[in-house]
Amino acid sequence: MMNCEQALSYIHSIPKFSRVLGNDLLRELLFRLGDPHKSLKFIHIGGTNGKGSTCTMISEILIDAGFKTGLFTSPFLMRFNERIRINGEPIPDNDLVALVEYVKSVSEKYSAEVSEFAFITAAAMVYFKRQGCDFVVLEVGLGGRLDATNVIEKSVVTALTAIGLDHCQYLGNTVDEVSREKLGIVKSGSPLVLYPRQDKVVFENAKMVCKQVGSKLIVPELPAGYNSAERSFMYKQEKYRLAMDGEFQAFNAVTAIEIAEKLRVLGYSINRKNIKNGLQNAKIDGRLDRSENIIIDGAHNPQAVKTLLGELDKNEKTIHFLTAVMDDKDYKEIVRLISKFCLPRRGSVTVTELDMPRCLSAEKLADEYKKHGIYAKCAHTPSEALRNIIHDNSGLICVCGSLYLAGIIKKII
């Protein structure tokens, strides 16, 4: 029998991408596992930024309403188990080990060997079915149309959060192309709730796809009167408070509110108090996390970095950035945005790298900052970088550029 470390090593040894494009092998594997997904009710949520926050919000609303709620997200921040939760609790180690052993044996027996993410998706489906979940909040991994989570045949409600450019090598180089891929999760008879602040082309594509497949499009009104001190906003003449910081979270919240409202219309027992309690209970690490003078944010693409900088701009303190970036991200635009923010405010930048093949080297990242007139100090480990920046600077430290970096710094502090 495996232990947890061995189970995780096995998962990470699986190729990240299947040699066969699409979900046919995953369908075969799920069939051999008894098609657990076919008896589950899904809230399927895609998008570029805000997926994790919105998933957590609607999950907490459902929990407050008394539903046993599964939550499947990626990536994790501190521990792998965070990716598979029921009523907010990560999957226990012994259950995770048993799942990995079971899915591995079935996969090998029937030669249904899928990608790493598809394997985890299949394992999560088995777990949620075994545990008797009333709902599963399912976060898309990458894109939508070809994503492993899109193996489900239907969802009760589908939602898309803010859509921007990310994973362009797989999804396309324009918001038009990316949005079409992400809209691939919309299904006949399942209403689509669309985050209310999007490029015009996203709204146009959403209308077109919903008409084609027979799905009702729901676009929330814009939240109003955001109060940063109490993290509150007004929506349709009701006041809501959030556990998470940042005005952008109010936009994620109205998306979650409309998902909940649609569920209520469909006959599920959810009331206004459940919605308000759920939003106040919804907390996800690595999103504008504050610890004394350190802010940790998982912003890892230009759209998310731009949103982060908008929040930081409200602070009068000098800001010192600690960044690492994956080399498959649009790191040149991320660097340009941070540099433009730093120069007039006399902010500083320290760059580091992670022990991951995908991570851009600290030297290459520093060279990119140099092109914009920023001298970035290099540190080859996040712990060294954090020590240096705390020793050399006063003011506010902002950790960003990678969710993996955010998780490492959270562990350190």
C-alpha positions in Angstrom: 0.0 0.0 0.0 1.2 3.5 -0.8 1.7 6.3 1.7 0.6 9.8 0.9 4.0 10.9 -0.4 4.1 7.9 -2.8 0.6 8.6 -4.0 1.5 12.2 -4.8 4.7 11.2 -6.5 2.7 8.8 -8.7 0.3 11.6 -9.6 3.1 14.0 -10.5 4.8 11.3 -12.6 1.9 11.1 -15.0 2.5 13.2 -18.2 0.7 16.5 -17.9 -0.8 16.2 -21.4 -2.3 13.0 -23.0 -0.9 11.9 -26.4 -4.6 11.7 -27.5 -6.3 15.0 -27.7 -9.7 15.3 -26.1 -11.5 13.4 -23.4 -12.1 10.0 -25.0 -9.6 8.2 -22.7 -11.0 10.0 -19.6 -14.6 8.9 -20.6 -13.3 5.4 -20.9 -11.6 5.6 -17.5 -14.8 7.0 -15.9 -16.9 4.3 -17.5 -14.6 1.7 -16.0 -15.0 3.5 -12.6 -18.8 3.3 -12.8 -19.4 6.7 -14.4 -19.5 8.5 -11.0 -19.9 11.9 -12.7 -23.2 11.0 -14.2 -25.0 11.0 -10.8 -23.6 14.3 -9.5 -25.0 17.8 -9.8 -22.4 20.3 -11.0 -21.8 24.0 -10.9 -19.2 24.4 -13.6 -17.0 27.5 -13.5 -14.5 28.6 -16.1 -12.7 31.9 -16.9 -9.2 33.4 -16.7 -9.1 35.1 -13.3 -11.4 34.8 -10.3 -12.4 31.2 -10.8 -11.1 30.0 -7.5 -12.7 32.9 -5.5 -16.0 32.5 -7.3 -16.0 28.7 -6.7 -15.2 29.2 -3.0 -18.1 31.8 -2.7 -20.8 29.6 -4.3 -19.5 26.6 -2.3 -19.8 28.4 1.0 -23.3 29.6 0.0 -24.4 26.0 -0.7 -22.8 24.8 2.5 -24.7 27.4 4.5 -27.9 26.3 2.8 -27.3 22.8 4.1 -26.1 21.1 1.0 -23.2 18.6 1.2 -20.8 20.4 -1.3 -17.8 19.1 -3.1 -15.2 21.6 -4.4 -12.7 20.8 -7.1 -10.1 23.5 -7.8 -6.5 23.9 -9.1 -3.7 24.5 -8.5 -3.2 24.1 -4.7 -1.4 26.7 -2.6 0.0 24.8 0.4 -1.0 21.1 0.1 -2.3 19.0 -2.8 -5.3 17.9 -0.7 -6.8 21.5 -1.0 -7.8 20.6 -4.6 -10.5 18.2 -3.5 -12.8 19.4 -0.6 -16.1 18.5 0.9 -17.8 21.2 2.9 -14.6 23.1 3.0 -12.5 20.3 4.4 -9.6 19.0 2.2 -9.6 15.3 1.4 -7.9 13.3 4.2 -4.5 11.6 3.4 -5.9 8.1 3.8 -8.8 8.7 1.4 -6.5 10.3 -1.1 -4.1 7.3 -1.0 -7.0 4.9 -1.4 -8.4 6.8 -4.4 -5.0 7.0 -6.2 -4.5 3.3 -5.8 -8.0 2.5 -7.0 -8.0 4.8 -10.0 -4.4 3.7 -10.9 -5.4 0.0 -10.9 -8.5 0.6 -13.1 -6.5 2.8 -15.4 -3.8 0.2 -15.9 -6.2 -2.7 -16.2 -8.2 -1.2 -19.0 -5.3 0.8 -20.6 -7.2 4.1 -20.0 -4.0 6.0 -19.2 -4.9 9.7 -19.1 -3.0 13.0 -18.3 -2.2 14.1 -14.8 -5.1 16.5 -14.5 -7.6 14.0 -16.0 -6.4 11.4 -13.5 -7.0 13.8 -10.6 -10.4 14.8 -12.1 -11.5 11.1 -12.3 -10.3 10.5 -8.7 -12.3 13.6 -7.5 -15.4 12.3 -9.2 -15.2 9.0 -7.5 -14.6 10.7 -4.1 -17.6 13.0 -4.4 -19.8 10.2 -5.5 -18.7 7.9 -2.6 -19.3 10.7 -0.1 -22.8 11.5 -1.4 -22.3 15.1 -2.4 -25.5 17.1 -3.2 -23.5 19.5 -5.4 -20.0 19.6 -6.8 -18.5 23.0 -7.6 -16.2 22.2 -10.5 -13.4 24.6 -11.5 -12.1 24.4 -15.1 -8.4 23.6 -15.3 -7.3 25.1 -18.6 -9.5 26.6 -21.3 -12.8 24.9 -21.4 -13.8 23.0 -24.5 -11.0 20.4 -24.2 -10.5 20.6 -20.5 -10.9 17.4 -18.5 -13.7 18.8 -16.4 -15.7 19.3 -19.6 -16.2 15.5 -19.6 -19.4 16.1 -17.6 -22.5 15.9 -19.8 -24.5 18.6 -18.0 -24.4 21.1 -15.3 -27.1 22.8 -13.2 -25.5 26.2 -13.8 -22.4 27.2 -15.7 -20.4 30.4 -15.0 -17.5 32.2 -16.6 -15.4 34.7 -14.6 -13.2 37.5 -16.0 -11.7 36.4 -19.4 -8.3 37.6 -20.5 -5.2 36.4 -22.2 -3.5 33.4 -20.6 -2.2 30.1 -21.8 -2.1 31.6 -25.2 -0.1 28.8 -26.7 -3.1 26.5 -26.1 -6.1 28.8 -26.3 -5.3 31.5 -28.9 -3.7 34.9 -29.0 -6.8 37.2 -28.8 -9.6 37.5 -26.3 -12.0 36.5 -29.1 -10.2 33.2 -29.5 -9.7 32.5 -25.8 -13.4 33.3 -25.0 -14.6 30.9 -27.7 -12.5 28.1 -26.1 -13.8 28.9 -22.6 -17.4 29.1 -23.8 -17.0 25.5 -24.8 -18.3 24.4 -21.4 -21.7 25.9 -22.0 -24.3 23.2 -22.3 -27.9 22.9 -23.6 -30.4 23.7 -20.9 -27.8 24.9 -18.5 -27.9 28.7 -17.8 -24.7 30.7 -18.2 -23.8 33.4 -15.6 -21.2 35.7 -17.1 -19.0 37.9 -15.0 -20.2 41.5 -15.7 -17.0 43.2 -16.6 -15.7 41.8 -19.9 -14.4 42.9 -23.3 -17.2 43.5 -25.7 -16.3 40.5 -27.8 -16.8 38.2 -24.8 -20.4 39.3 -24.5 -21.0 38.9 -28.2 -19.5 35.4 -28.2 -21.5 34.5 -25.1 -24.8 35.6 -26.8 -23.9 33.6 -29.9 -22.9 30.4 -28.1 -25.9 30.5 -25.7 -28.3 30.9 -28.7 -26.6 28.0 -30.6 -26.8 25.5 -27.7 -30.0 26.7 -26.1 -28.7 28.2 -22.9 -30.0 31.3 -21.0 -27.4 34.0 -20.6 -27.4 35.8 -17.2 -25.2 38.9 -16.8 -25.2 40.4 -13.3 -25.6 44.1 -12.7 -22.4 45.9 -11.6 -21.8 46.0 -7.8 -22.0 49.5 -6.3 -20.6 51.5 -3.4 -17.7 49.3 -2.5 -16.4 50.1 1.0 -12.8 48.8 1.5 -12.8 49.3 5.3 -15.7 46.9 5.8 -15.3 45.0 2.5 -19.0 45.6 1.6 -20.9 46.6 -1.5 -24.5 47.1 -2.6 -26.2 44.9 -5.1 -29.9 45.2 -6.1 -30.5 47.3 -3.1 -29.0 44.7 -0.7 -25.8 45.2 1.3 -23.3 42.3 1.2 -20.0 41.9 3.1 -17.0 39.8 2.0 -14.3 37.9 3.8 -11.9 38.5 0.9 -10.2 41.9 0.3 -10.3 43.8 -2.9 -12.9 45.6 -4.9 -12.6 43.1 -7.7 -14.0 40.4 -5.3 -17.3 42.3 -5.4 -17.5 41.4 -9.1 -16.8 37.8 -8.3 -19.4 38.0 -5.6 -22.2 39.2 -7.9 -21.4 36.3 -10.2 -21.8 33.9 -7.2 -25.0 35.7 -6.1 -26.6 35.2 -9.6 -25.6 31.5 -9.6 -27.3 31.1 -6.2 -30.3 33.0 -7.4 -30.7 30.8 -10.4 -30.4 27.7 -8.2 -33.2 29.2 -6.0 -35.4 29.7 -9.1 -34.8 26.1 -10.1 -36.3 25.0 -6.8 -33.2 24.6 -4.6 -33.7 25.8 -1.0 -31.3 28.8 -0.9 -32.3 32.1 0.7 -30.8 35.6 1.1 -29.3 34.8 4.5 -27.5 31.8 3.0 -26.0 34.0 0.3 -24.9 36.7 2.8 -23.4 34.2 5.2 -21.7 32.3 2.4 -19.9 35.4 1.1 -18.8 36.3 4.6 -17.4 32.8 5.1 -15.7 32.5 1.7 -11.9 32.9 2.2 -9.2 31.7 -0.2 -5.5 32.0 0.5 -3.2 33.8 -1.9 -5.7 36.5 -2.9 -4.6 39.9 -1.4 -3.5 38.1 1.8 -2.2 40.5 4.3 0.3 39.6 7.1 1.6 42.8 8.8 3.5 44.6 6.0 3.4 41.7 3.5 0.7 41.3 0.8 0.7 37.9 -1.0 -1.3 37.6 -4.2 -1.3 34.8 -6.8 -1.6 37.2 -9.7 0.2 35.3 -12.6 -1.0 36.9 -15.8 -1.3 40.5 -17.0 -5.0 40.8 -16.3 -4.6 39.7 -12.7 -1.5 41.8 -12.2 -3.3 44.9 -13.5 -6.1 44.2 -11.0 -3.6 43.8 -8.2 -1.8 47.0 -9.0 -5.2 48.8 -9.0 -5.6 47.7 -5.4 -2.0 48.6 -4.4 -2.4 52.1 -5.9 -4.8 52.9 -3.0 -1.9 52.5 -0.6 0.5 55.4 0.0 3.4 53.3 1.3 6.4 52.5 -0.8 5.9 49.1 -2.3 8.6 46.5 -2.8 7.8 43.6 -5.1 9.0 40.1 -4.8 8.3 38.2 -8.0 8.9 34.9 -9.8 7.2 34.0 -13.1 6.6 30.9 -15.1 8.2 31.1 -18.6 5.0 30.1 -20.4 3.3 33.3 -19.0 3.3 36.7 -20.7 6.1 37.7 -18.3 7.2 40.7 -20.6 3.8 42.3 -20.1 3.8 41.5 -16.4 7.2 43.2 -16.0 6.1 46.2 -18.0 3.0 46.7 -15.8 5.0 46.4 -12.5 7.8 48.6 -13.8 5.3 51.3 -14.9 3.8 51.2 -11.4 7.2 51.3 -9.6 9.0 54.1 -11.4 6.9 57.1 -10.2 6.5 55.7 -6.7 10.2 54.7 -6.2 9.2 51.1 -5.6 11.7 48.3 -5.9 11.8 44.8 -7.2 13.5 41.6 -6.0 13.3 38.6 -8.4 13.7 34.9 -7.5 13.0 31.5 -9.1 11.4 28.3 -8.1 12.7 24.7 -8.3 10.4 24.0 -11.3 11.3 23.4 -15.0 8.7 25.9 -16.1 10.0 28.8 -14.0 11.8 31.7 -15.7 15.4 32.1 -14.3 15.9 35.1 -11.9 18.6 36.5 -14.2 16.3 36.5 -17.2 13.5 38.1 -15.2 15.9 40.7 -13.9 17.1 41.5 -17.4 13.5 42.1 -18.5 13.1 44.7 -15.7 16.3 46.3 -16.7 14.8 47.1 -20.1 12.2 49.3 -18.3 14.8 51.1 -16.1 14.3 48.9 -13.0 17.3 47.4 -11.3 15.9 44.2 -9.9 17.9 42.4 -7.2 18.3 38.6 -7.8 17.9 35.9 -5.2 18.0 32.2 -6.2 15.5 31.0 -3.6 12.3 32.6 -2.3 13.5 32.4 1.4 16.7 34.2 0.5 14.7 36.8 -1.4 12.3 37.4 1.4 15.1 37.7 4.0 16.9 40.3 1.8 13.8 42.4 1.0 12.8 42.5 4.7 16.3 43.4 5.8 16.8 46.1 3.2 13.4 47.8 3.0 10.7 49.4 5.0 7.2 50.0 3.6 5.0 47.3 2.0 6.2 44.1 0.5 4.0 42.6 -2.3 4.6 39.0 -3.4 3.1 38.2 -6.8 3.7 36.6 -10.2 3.0 33.0 -9.4 0.6 31.0 -7.2 3.4 28.6 -6.5 5.6 31.5 -5.1 2.6 32.7 -3.1 2.3 29.3 -1.5 6.0 29.0 -0.7 6.1 32.5 0.9 2.9 31.7 3.0 4.7 28.6 4.3 7.8 30.7 5.2 5.9 33.4 7.1 
